[in-house]
Amino acid sequence: MSADPTTVLAFETDCHIFDGCGFPAPGLHSFVFEPMATVGGIEINKPMLLAVLSTVVVVGFFWAAFNKPKLIPGKLQMVAEAGYDFIRTGVVYETLGKREGKKYVPLMVSLFFFIWIMNLWAIIPLAQFPVVSVIGFPVALAAIVYVLWVSLTFKRHGFVGGWKNISGYDKSIGPALPFVMLIELMSNLLIRPFTHAVRLFANMFAGHVLLLIFTIASWYLLNGIGIAYAGVSFVMTILMTAFELFIQALQAYVFVLLACNYIQGALAEHH
C-alpha cells in the first residue's frame, strides 16, 4: 500500500516540489544525533566524535610542523609559524603586552585553532556539522576562560581587591555607586560568560541553518519549472559556504580576542 504523498516525512530525500510534499525545512532535529557508540558507559555521537577529531587535527598539525623545526622552515612549518605568530603577536601581545601575555600564548593559540577546526567541519563532506552549534561545547570553552579570569582577578588583587575589580568599585561615583556595583557584578559574573558562549554558538547555529536551507532547497526545487529556482538556490549555497568560511575564522578570532580582554581586565590595576 503506497503512502499518501501529503504525509511524506520532511527528511525523505525523494521529496521535491510539485510532488505533493512540503519543504523539508531544517530545525532542531538537524542538531540532534543518535549515539554512534558507547565507550566506558559514555555515549559518543557525531559532534563528540568531531570534537575529538578536532583535537587530533590540531595536535597532529603542530606536532608535524614543530617536531623537527628547521632554521629555514618548510611549507608546513611556515604555515604553522604564521598561524602561531598571528595569535601571539596580533591578539595576545596587542591586548596583554609581551611581558604579561607570553604565558597565555599557548592557551590562546590552542583555543583559536581548536574552535576554528570545530567550525570548519560544517563545510567538510561527510562531516558537514559545526561542533560549536551544540551549546555544550562553547559553554565549556567559555567556562575555561571564566574560571581563569576569576582566579587571576583574585590572585592579582587579593580577596577584597578582587571584588572591587569585579564590581567596578569607585568612590568617586558617589551615591550611584551601589547601582553601578550591582550592574557590574551582574555583567561580569553572569552576562559576560553567557554572551561569550552564546555569541559563538549562535553564529555557528544560524550559519548551519542557512546552509541547510539553501542546500535542501536546491534539491527540493529540482523538479519541473522549479529547476530554474534550484539553480539560484545552488548559487546561494556556494556563496553562503564562502561567507561561512569567513565567519568560522572570525568567530574563533573574536572568542580568543574577548578571552584576552577578560584576562587584561583581571590583571589591570584597580583605581
Secondary structure, DSSP 8 states (H G I E B T S, - for coil): ----GGG--TT-TT--TTTT-------GGGG-----EEETTEEE-HHHHHHHHHHHHHHHHHHHHHSS--SS--HHHHHHHHHHHHHIIIIIIHHH-HHHHGGGHHHHHHHHHHHHHHHHGGGSTTT---GGGSTHHHHHHHHHHHHHHHHHHHHHHHHHHHHHHHHT--GGGGGGHHHHHHHHHHIIIIIHHHHHHHHHHHHHHHHHHHHHHHHHHHHHT-STTHHHHHHHHHHHHHHHHHHHHHHHHHHHHHHHHHHHHHHHHHHS---
